[in-house]
Amino acid sequence: MKLMYFTDPHVRVKSPLYRLDDYGERILKKLNYVAQLGHEHNVDGYICGGDILDRPDIPYSMMAKLISVLIKFEKPIYTVIGNHEEFGYNPNSHPRTALSIVTASGLLTRLSMNNPIILTDALGNKVSLTGCDAHSELDKYGRVSDYVDIPEVTNAVRIHVVHGFLAKRPWPQVPVTTIDDILHTKAHLVLSGHEHSGFGVVRKGGKVFCNPGALGRVTASVGDVNLDVKVALIDTGVAVDSDGINIDLLKFPIEIAPPANEVIDREKLELEKEHKQAQAAFVASAKEAIKKFNFEEGFNLYSMLDFLILEDEIPEEVQKLMRYYIEKAEEELSKGGGE
């Protein structure tokens, strides 16, 4: 049985600040190419690792364009929900999101942890598909059950999809699940997304792990900037274990996915990086300052801001911006009757 795996398209209308092209149109071209590749390789279906959308509230105009592309796939598309297409890292918010329109249309089929979808080809070979949506506890507190605890369907290749931060090794200051952490998974093949740079294909402990990298380059991270856009062509053969799984990573041609230097404004990219670094430094210093704040004197956002200014050097323009947003927040709260 042949399946094509792709992840993290991040369909959106507005281009990121540093993109030189029209990101919305570019990502739709990439999805069109995925459909074309699937037809060329005669796949039985497609799997997405989540974050088809970059926001849970994508405008109707872009949703209409996306649906017109997904129709061209012609074969089933199985997916999990990514953190960008749900509210508050809560997959239960799905009915209130734009993605729910696509799942309700039948163009996408959601995977779940406990109810495998069983695919059977013309020769009777079976694949069991399960998946785990992004949620607030994924990859935290040493939790690995989201990658491991799936039904042990017999006489089938078990493929499990997780929109989680699966990596070869730990990352500093980032909640990560390593491949070594989940070698006891009941899946024969674990497919992951979320981490855009990907790690390709890893075979270890009698299991297979794959993240081909994201379709969409939407952040200023090194992983996005240096990304070679790929999809994974999975052939389960006739085996019912990981030894029979073959995976080829198919790279996109440059006319579909141009190199970074053609679509990314380096100057704006550096400005965004500096902004994020400054933002992270401020958050860290704010957390330290809050520990010293005397809450017994009563909590007030303005007094908190004054305290932070005394504790740390905050540029005047940043102070003005913070006061502006506090004022706007108070205005919004006052609309509720002052409660």
Secondary structure, DSSP 8 states (H G I E B T S, - for coil): -EEEEE----B-SS--TTBSS-HHHHHHHHHHHHHHHHHHTT-SEEEE-S-SBSSTT--HHHHHHHHHHHGGG-S-EEE---GGGSSTT-GGGGGGSTHHHHHHHTSSEE--SSS-EEEE-TT--EEEEEEE---TTTT-TT--HHHH-----TTSEEEEEE-S-EESS-BTTB--EEGGGGTT-S-SEEEE-SSTT--EEEEETTEEEEE---S---SSSHHHHT---EEEEEE-TT-SSGGG-EEEEEE--TTTS--HHHHB-HHHHHHHHHHHHHHHHHHHHHHHHHHH--GGG---HHHHHHHHHHHS---HHHHHHHHHHHHHHHHHHHTTT--
